[in-house]
Amino acid sequence: MMHILIETLGWIASVLIVGAYAANIYGRLKAEEPAYIWMNMIGGIFFVVNTIYHHAYPSALVNVVWVLIALNAVIRKGIR
């Protein structure tokens, strides 16, 4: 059961991060918009869980940094 949850989080993370990127590239979502930042932060958190579970520590570290960047934006901009 835990394995299915972790894999589901990984797939959701992929959709959120790639979806945010695609929406930004195609002009549907600006990088400053709360939705873009939240999609990246939540996707990053889910990837951290997934990559740690799979012992993919370099990827986990990249995603921790990804989350910290998004968190900084949330705090700095007062995003809810």
C-alpha positions as CSV (number, residue, x, y, z in Angstrom):
1,M,0.0,0.0,0.0
2,M,2.8,2.4,0.9
3,H,4.5,1.7,-2.4
4,I,1.4,2.7,-4.4
5,L,1.1,5.9,-2.4
6,I,4.7,6.8,-3.0
7,E,4.5,6.1,-6.7
8,T,1.3,8.1,-7.0
9,L,3.0,11.1,-5.3
10,G,5.8,10.8,-7.9
11,W,3.4,10.8,-10.8
12,I,1.5,13.8,-9.3
13,A,4.8,15.6,-8.9
14,S,5.6,15.0,-12.5
15,V,2.3,16.3,-13.7
16,L,2.5,19.4,-11.5
17,I,6.1,20.4,-12.4
18,V,5.9,19.6,-16.1
19,G,2.4,21.1,-16.2
20,A,3.6,24.4,-14.6
21,Y,6.6,24.5,-16.9
22,A,4.5,23.9,-20.0
23,A,1.9,26.5,-18.9
24,N,4.7,29.0,-18.4
25,I,6.4,28.3,-21.7
26,Y,3.1,28.6,-23.6
27,G,2.2,31.9,-21.9
28,R,-0.7,30.5,-19.9
29,L,0.9,31.0,-16.5
30,K,3.6,33.5,-15.4
31,A,6.4,32.4,-13.1
32,E,5.3,35.1,-10.6
33,E,1.8,33.7,-10.3
34,P,0.9,31.9,-7.1
35,A,-0.4,28.8,-9.0
36,Y,2.9,28.4,-10.7
37,I,4.9,28.7,-7.5
38,W,2.5,26.3,-5.6
39,M,2.6,23.7,-8.4
40,N,6.4,23.7,-8.2
41,M,6.5,23.6,-4.4
42,I,4.0,20.8,-4.0
43,G,5.5,18.9,-6.9
44,G,8.9,19.3,-5.4
45,I,7.7,18.0,-2.0
46,F,6.1,15.0,-3.6
47,F,9.3,14.3,-5.5
48,V,11.4,14.6,-2.3
49,V,9.2,11.9,-0.8
50,N,9.4,9.7,-3.9
51,T,13.1,10.0,-4.4
52,I,14.0,9.4,-0.8
53,Y,11.9,6.3,-0.8
54,H,13.8,5.1,-3.9
55,H,17.2,6.1,-2.3
56,A,17.8,8.5,-5.2
57,Y,19.5,11.0,-3.0
58,P,21.0,13.3,-5.7
59,S,17.5,13.8,-7.1
60,A,16.1,14.3,-3.6
61,L,18.7,17.0,-3.0
62,V,17.7,18.8,-6.2
63,N,14.1,18.7,-5.2
64,V,14.8,20.0,-1.7
65,V,16.5,23.0,-3.3
66,W,13.5,23.3,-5.7
67,V,11.1,23.4,-2.7
68,L,13.3,25.9,-0.9
69,I,13.3,28.2,-3.9
70,A,9.5,28.0,-4.1
71,L,9.1,28.5,-0.4
72,N,11.3,31.6,-0.5
73,A,9.0,33.0,-3.2
74,V,5.9,32.2,-1.1
75,I,7.4,34.0,1.9
76,R,8.9,36.9,0.0
77,K,5.7,37.6,-2.0
78,G,3.3,36.8,0.8
79,I,1.5,34.2,-1.4
80,R,-1.3,32.2,0.0
